[in-house]
Amino acid sequence: MKPARPDNLRRAAFAGQLVPQDRADEPAAELLARIRAERTASMPARSRRRTADKHQGDPS
């Protein structure tokens, strides 16, 4: 058996073909937003202000 080439492996991964997909999983955008909110909530107020300034131009 021939080893998979990295570009083919990457293409299959982005297409969701490496593992069975679960439709019950939350979308990545929602997961990232939840993680970002949890991190912000757990930061001290002083650090939170700096992080908010840094992400202000961030469209996500």
Jmol script that loads the backbone (N, CA, C; Angstrom):
load data "model"
ATOM      1  N   MET A   1       0.842  -1.185   0.000  1.00  0.00           N
ATOM      2  CA  MET A   1       0.000   0.000   0.000  1.00  0.00           C
ATOM      3  C   MET A   1       0.882   1.241   0.000  1.00  0.00           C
ATOM      4  N   LYS A   2       0.516   2.205  -0.815  1.00  0.00           N
ATOM      5  CA  LYS A   2       1.268   3.445  -0.945  1.00  0.00           C
ATOM      6  C   LYS A   2       0.918   4.418   0.180  1.00  0.00           C
ATOM      7  N   PRO A   3       1.914   5.075   0.797  1.00  0.00           N
ATOM      8  CA  PRO A   3       1.584   6.071   1.835  1.00  0.00           C
ATOM      9  C   PRO A   3       0.874   7.280   1.223  1.00  0.00           C
ATOM     10  N   ALA A   4      -0.042   7.860   1.981  1.00  0.00           N
ATOM     11  CA  ALA A   4      -0.794   9.028   1.501  1.00  0.00           C
ATOM     12  C   ALA A   4       0.135  10.224   1.384  1.00  0.00           C
ATOM     13  N   ARG A   5      -0.004  10.974   0.327  1.00  0.00           N
ATOM     14  CA  ARG A   5       0.779  12.193   0.167  1.00  0.00           C
ATOM     15  C   ARG A   5       0.181  13.278   1.047  1.00  0.00           C
ATOM     16  N   PRO A   6       1.032  14.150   1.609  1.00  0.00           N
ATOM     17  CA  PRO A   6       0.527  15.194   2.518  1.00  0.00           C
ATOM     18  C   PRO A   6      -0.578  16.059   1.918  1.00  0.00           C
ATOM     19  N   ASP A   7      -0.474  16.413   0.646  1.00  0.00           N
ATOM     20  CA  ASP A   7      -1.508  17.268   0.058  1.00  0.00           C
ATOM     21  C   ASP A   7      -2.848  16.528  -0.048  1.00  0.00           C
ATOM     22  N   ASN A   8      -2.814  15.223  -0.344  1.00  0.00           N
ATOM     23  CA  ASN A   8      -4.048  14.443  -0.393  1.00  0.00           C
ATOM     24  C   ASN A   8      -4.649  14.284   1.003  1.00  0.00           C
ATOM     25  N   LEU A   9      -3.795  14.080   1.979  1.00  0.00           N
ATOM     26  CA  LEU A   9      -4.248  13.943   3.360  1.00  0.00           C
ATOM     27  C   LEU A   9      -4.887  15.246   3.839  1.00  0.00           C
ATOM     28  N   ARG A  10      -4.266  16.362   3.531  1.00  0.00           N
ATOM     29  CA  ARG A  10      -4.791  17.677   3.920  1.00  0.00           C
ATOM     30  C   ARG A  10      -6.141  17.921   3.248  1.00  0.00           C
ATOM     31  N   ARG A  11      -6.237  17.598   1.981  1.00  0.00           N
ATOM     32  CA  ARG A  11      -7.488  17.794   1.237  1.00  0.00           C
ATOM     33  C   ARG A  11      -8.606  16.951   1.858  1.00  0.00           C
ATOM     34  N   ALA A  12      -8.305  15.700   2.200  1.00  0.00           N
ATOM     35  CA  ALA A  12      -9.300  14.821   2.808  1.00  0.00           C
ATOM     36  C   ALA A  12      -9.716  15.339   4.186  1.00  0.00           C
ATOM     37  N   ALA A  13      -8.758  15.865   4.944  1.00  0.00           N
ATOM     38  CA  ALA A  13      -9.067  16.392   6.277  1.00  0.00           C
ATOM     39  C   ALA A  13     -10.010  17.583   6.183  1.00  0.00           C
ATOM     40  N   PHE A  14      -9.729  18.507   5.276  1.00  0.00           N
ATOM     41  CA  PHE A  14     -10.587  19.690   5.140  1.00  0.00           C
ATOM     42  C   PHE A  14     -11.958  19.346   4.567  1.00  0.00           C
ATOM     43  N   ALA A  15     -12.051  18.250   3.850  1.00  0.00           N
ATOM     44  CA  ALA A  15     -13.334  17.820   3.303  1.00  0.00           C
ATOM     45  C   ALA A  15     -14.120  16.986   4.309  1.00  0.00           C
ATOM     46  N   GLY A  16     -13.515  16.702   5.483  1.00  0.00           N
ATOM     47  CA  GLY A  16     -14.206  15.931   6.508  1.00  0.00           C
ATOM     48  C   GLY A  16     -14.294  14.457   6.193  1.00  0.00           C
ATOM     49  N   GLN A  17     -13.311  13.937   5.459  1.00  0.00           N
ATOM     50  CA  GLN A  17     -13.355  12.546   5.025  1.00  0.00           C
ATOM     51  C   GLN A  17     -12.486  11.613   5.872  1.00  0.00           C
ATOM     52  N   LEU A  18     -11.821  12.106   6.909  1.00  0.00           N
ATOM     53  CA  LEU A  18     -10.922  11.251   7.683  1.00  0.00           C
ATOM     54  C   LEU A  18     -11.633  10.521   8.809  1.00  0.00           C
ATOM     55  N   VAL A  19     -12.650  11.122   9.362  1.00  0.00           N
ATOM     56  CA  VAL A  19     -13.414  10.504  10.447  1.00  0.00           C
ATOM     57  C   VAL A  19     -14.898  10.712  10.161  1.00  0.00           C
ATOM     58  N   PRO A  20     -15.740   9.851  10.713  1.00  0.00           N
ATOM     59  CA  PRO A  20     -17.189  10.055  10.520  1.00  0.00           C
ATOM     60  C   PRO A  20     -17.615  11.405  11.112  1.00  0.00           C
ATOM     61  N   GLN A  21     -18.480  12.115  10.405  1.00  0.00           N
ATOM     62  CA  GLN A  21     -18.942  13.426  10.848  1.00  0.00           C
ATOM     63  C   GLN A  21     -20.218  13.284  11.674  1.00  0.00           C
ATOM     64  N   ASP A  22     -20.312  14.064  12.736  1.00  0.00           N
ATOM     65  CA  ASP A  22     -21.480  14.059  13.608  1.00  0.00           C
ATOM     66  C   ASP A  22     -22.230  15.371  13.415  1.00  0.00           C
ATOM     67  N   ARG A  23     -23.423  15.306  12.879  1.00  0.00           N
ATOM     68  CA  ARG A  23     -24.208  16.518  12.617  1.00  0.00           C
ATOM     69  C   ARG A  23     -24.620  17.223  13.902  1.00  0.00           C
ATOM     70  N   ALA A  24     -24.543  16.526  15.044  1.00  0.00           N
ATOM     71  CA  ALA A  24     -24.912  17.130  16.329  1.00  0.00           C
ATOM     72  C   ALA A  24     -23.810  18.043  16.870  1.00  0.00           C
ATOM     73  N   ASP A  25     -22.604  17.967  16.294  1.00  0.00           N
ATOM     74  CA  ASP A  25     -21.509  18.833  16.742  1.00  0.00           C
ATOM     75  C   ASP A  25     -21.833  20.283  16.410  1.00  0.00           C
ATOM     76  N   GLU A  26     -21.432  21.192  17.319  1.00  0.00           N
ATOM     77  CA  GLU A  26     -21.668  22.611  17.054  1.00  0.00           C
ATOM     78  C   GLU A  26     -20.709  23.103  15.966  1.00  0.00           C
ATOM     79  N   PRO A  27     -21.114  24.089  15.180  1.00  0.00           N
ATOM     80  CA  PRO A  27     -20.241  24.639  14.139  1.00  0.00           C
ATOM     81  C   PRO A  27     -18.974  25.244  14.764  1.00  0.00           C
ATOM     82  N   ALA A  28     -17.898  25.224  14.021  1.00  0.00           N
ATOM     83  CA  ALA A  28     -16.607  25.726  14.507  1.00  0.00           C
ATOM     84  C   ALA A  28     -16.702  27.186  14.938  1.00  0.00           C
ATOM     85  N   ALA A  29     -17.443  28.005  14.212  1.00  0.00           N
ATOM     86  CA  ALA A  29     -17.559  29.427  14.563  1.00  0.00           C
ATOM     87  C   ALA A  29     -18.189  29.599  15.943  1.00  0.00           C
ATOM     88  N   GLU A  30     -19.192  28.785  16.260  1.00  0.00           N
ATOM     89  CA  GLU A  30     -19.831  28.861  17.579  1.00  0.00           C
ATOM     90  C   GLU A  30     -18.884  28.381  18.674  1.00  0.00           C
ATOM     91  N   LEU A  31     -18.142  27.318  18.392  1.00  0.00           N
ATOM     92  CA  LEU A  31     -17.178  26.804  19.358  1.00  0.00           C
ATOM     93  C   LEU A  31     -16.111  27.854  19.657  1.00  0.00           C
ATOM     94  N   LEU A  32     -15.568  28.481  18.622  1.00  0.00           N
ATOM     95  CA  LEU A  32     -14.541  29.510  18.817  1.00  0.00           C
ATOM     96  C   LEU A  32     -15.086  30.712  19.583  1.00  0.00           C
ATOM     97  N   ALA A  33     -16.316  31.116  19.291  1.00  0.00           N
ATOM     98  CA  ALA A  33     -16.921  32.244  20.010  1.00  0.00           C
ATOM     99  C   ALA A  33     -17.102  31.900  21.484  1.00  0.00           C
ATOM    100  N   ARG A  34     -17.515  30.665  21.773  1.00  0.00           N
ATOM    101  CA  ARG A  34     -17.696  30.238  23.166  1.00  0.00           C
ATOM    102  C   ARG A  34     -16.359  30.204  23.902  1.00  0.00           C
ATOM    103  N   ILE A  35     -15.316  29.684  23.249  1.00  0.00           N
ATOM    104  CA  ILE A  35     -13.984  29.641  23.860  1.00  0.00           C
ATOM    105  C   ILE A  35     -13.486  31.055  24.131  1.00  0.00           C
ATOM    106  N   ARG A  36     -13.676  31.952  23.154  1.00  0.00           N
ATOM    107  CA  ARG A  36     -13.236  33.343  23.313  1.00  0.00           C
ATOM    108  C   ARG A  36     -13.956  34.004  24.494  1.00  0.00           C
ATOM    109  N   ALA A  37     -15.258  33.759  24.624  1.00  0.00           N
ATOM    110  CA  ALA A  37     -16.040  34.335  25.721  1.00  0.00           C
ATOM    111  C   ALA A  37     -15.584  33.778  27.070  1.00  0.00           C
ATOM    112  N   GLU A  38     -15.309  32.482  27.125  1.00  0.00           N
ATOM    113  CA  GLU A  38     -14.840  31.871  28.371  1.00  0.00           C
ATOM    114  C   GLU A  38     -13.483  32.424  28.779  1.00  0.00           C
ATOM    115  N   ARG A  39     -12.599  32.596  27.814  1.00  0.00           N
ATOM    116  CA  ARG A  39     -11.270  33.158  28.108  1.00  0.00           C
ATOM    117  C   ARG A  39     -11.391  34.590  28.619  1.00  0.00           C
ATOM    118  N   THR A  40     -12.235  35.375  27.968  1.00  0.00           N
ATOM    119  CA  THR A  40     -12.426  36.767  28.373  1.00  0.00           C
ATOM    120  C   THR A  40     -12.985  36.834  29.786  1.00  0.00           C
ATOM    121  N   ALA A  41     -13.935  35.971  30.088  1.00  0.00           N
ATOM    122  CA  ALA A  41     -14.552  35.965  31.416  1.00  0.00           C
ATOM    123  C   ALA A  41     -13.565  35.551  32.507  1.00  0.00           C
ATOM    124  N   SER A  42     -12.583  34.721  32.157  1.00  0.00           N
ATOM    125  CA  SER A  42     -11.640  34.231  33.166  1.00  0.00           C
ATOM    126  C   SER A  42     -10.422  35.144  33.333  1.00  0.00           C
ATOM    127  N   MET A  43     -10.272  36.163  32.466  1.00  0.00           N
ATOM    128  CA  MET A  43      -9.139  37.092  32.559  1.00  0.00           C
ATOM    129  C   MET A  43      -9.399  38.177  33.595  1.00  0.00           C
ATOM    130  N   PRO A  44      -8.349  38.648  34.238  1.00  0.00           N
ATOM    131  CA  PRO A  44      -8.517  39.820  35.106  1.00  0.00           C
ATOM    132  C   PRO A  44      -8.938  41.029  34.267  1.00  0.00           C
ATOM    133  N   ALA A  45      -9.604  42.001  34.871  1.00  0.00           N
ATOM    134  CA  ALA A  45     -10.141  43.160  34.145  1.00  0.00           C
ATOM    135  C   ALA A  45      -9.058  43.901  33.374  1.00  0.00           C
ATOM    136  N   ARG A  46      -7.883  44.073  33.941  1.00  0.00           N
ATOM    137  CA  ARG A  46      -6.813  44.823  33.268  1.00  0.00           C
ATOM    138  C   ARG A  46      -6.385  44.128  31.979  1.00  0.00           C
ATOM    139  N   SER A  47      -6.197  42.818  32.005  1.00  0.00           N
ATOM    140  CA  SER A  47      -5.802  42.068  30.815  1.00  0.00           C
ATOM    141  C   SER A  47      -6.914  42.058  29.779  1.00  0.00           C
ATOM    142  N   ARG A  48      -8.158  42.010  30.234  1.00  0.00           N
ATOM    143  CA  ARG A  48      -9.306  41.970  29.339  1.00  0.00           C
ATOM    144  C   ARG A  48      -9.332  43.207  28.449  1.00  0.00           C
ATOM    145  N   ARG A  49      -9.016  44.374  29.021  1.00  0.00           N
ATOM    146  CA  ARG A  49      -9.032  45.617  28.256  1.00  0.00           C
ATOM    147  C   ARG A  49      -7.999  45.556  27.131  1.00  0.00           C
ATOM    148  N   ARG A  50      -6.807  45.071  27.425  1.00  0.00           N
ATOM    149  CA  ARG A  50      -5.757  44.980  26.397  1.00  0.00           C
ATOM    150  C   ARG A  50      -6.157  44.014  25.293  1.00  0.00           C
ATOM    151  N   THR A  51      -6.735  42.877  25.653  1.00  0.00           N
ATOM    152  CA  THR A  51      -7.149  41.892  24.663  1.00  0.00           C
ATOM    153  C   THR A  51      -8.272  42.455  23.795  1.00  0.00           C
ATOM    154  N   ALA A  52      -9.209  43.158  24.381  1.00  0.00           N
ATOM    155  CA  ALA A  52     -10.316  43.743  23.615  1.00  0.00           C
ATOM    156  C   ALA A  52      -9.777  44.753  22.611  1.00  0.00           C
ATOM    157  N   ASP A  53      -8.803  45.561  23.020  1.00  0.00           N
ATOM    158  CA  ASP A  53      -8.205  46.532  22.102  1.00  0.00           C
ATOM    159  C   ASP A  53      -7.522  45.826  20.948  1.00  0.00           C
ATOM    160  N   LYS A  54      -6.851  44.730  21.237  1.00  0.00           N
ATOM    161  CA  LYS A  54      -6.109  43.991  20.230  1.00  0.00           C
ATOM    162  C   LYS A  54      -7.041  43.386  19.195  1.00  0.00           C
ATOM    163  N   HIS A  55      -8.240  42.928  19.616  1.00  0.00           N
ATOM    164  CA  HIS A  55      -9.162  42.245  18.713  1.00  0.00           C
ATOM    165  C   HIS A  55     -10.209  43.159  18.088  1.00  0.00           C
ATOM    166  N   GLN A  56     -10.121  44.442  18.334  1.00  0.00           N
ATOM    167  CA  GLN A  56     -11.152  45.351  17.832  1.00  0.00           C
ATOM    168  C   GLN A  56     -11.225  45.360  16.302  1.00  0.00           C
ATOM    169  N   GLY A  57     -10.111  45.276  15.631  1.00  0.00           N
ATOM    170  CA  GLY A  57     -10.111  45.250  14.167  1.00  0.00           C
ATOM    171  C   GLY A  57     -10.357  43.872  13.617  1.00  0.00           C
ATOM    172  N   ASP A  58     -10.465  42.849  14.481  1.00  0.00           N
ATOM    173  CA  ASP A  58     -10.656  41.477  14.085  1.00  0.00           C
ATOM    174  C   ASP A  58     -12.111  41.255  13.659  1.00  0.00           C
ATOM    175  N   PRO A  59     -12.366  40.832  12.405  1.00  0.00           N
ATOM    176  CA  PRO A  59     -13.745  40.651  11.938  1.00  0.00           C
ATOM    177  C   PRO A  59     -14.446  39.445  12.538  1.00  0.00           C
ATOM    178  N   SER A  60     -13.719  38.541  13.182  1.00  0.00           N
ATOM    179  CA  SER A  60     -14.375  37.331  13.712  1.00  0.00           C
ATOM    180  C   SER A  60     -14.940  37.508  15.081  1.00  0.00           C
TER     181      SER A  60
END
end "model"
wireframe off; spacefill off
backbone 0.3
color backbone group
